[in-house]
Amino acid sequence: GIAIRWQSPDGRLLEVSNADLHHHSDVTAYYLRRMGVGIGSRVFMYDMETVFEYATVLTALNKLCATPVFDLRKQPVERCNELQAYAVVCNCLSDIIPIIDADIDKFTTLEIKISVGYPYPQNWFDLHTGTRLARPFRPADNLPKNYTSFIVYDKQPILYDETYPIGATGNTVLDRFLGAIRHGSVFEIRQ
């Protein structure tokens, strides 16, 4: 069946099957693990809500028991340092990229910068290049049963603890995605 229905900025409609989502999230999880993302790694995601890779990266992070962080105020230096971010994943068109690049020396724990889409910025890893070289993904044997499944950071960080596999019950974009995946319904991404 269809897992995701994504409408591109130019109006193209892409329907992604459950099998394709499983495959793309597996190769993404393999790539992220090779880049050092693991259990409990905090990965900030910026401006990903309108791209197909939003679903694959979230699903991949769930498979790794890593923690996606959504910084609603877009203050990457302060917040990445406070929450000890390991990686940042950004839409290539994000206005956060030049901010991160200008202040890269101020990050205390950030190891990896990954861009999604073309053109990818200088000194950033390209998600698509990395996943092209991926091998079959096998989950780790030591995955925890309970972990922080995601963090939403507005005024203060709100940690959502979850039992593996992830689930959510609100009405945010993330909640709707996770609910659709959990219930086998179609998740729609629109500009």
Secondary structure, DSSP 8 states (H G I E B T S, - for coil): -EEEEEE-TTS-EEEEEHHHHHHHHHHHHHHHHHTT--TT-EEEEES-TTSTHHHHHHHHHHHHT-EEEEETT--HHHHHHHTT--EEEEETT-THHHHHHHTGGG-SS--EEEEESSS--TTSEEHHHHHHT-------TT--SEEEEEEEESSSEEEEEEESS----SSSHHHHHHHHHHHT--EEE--
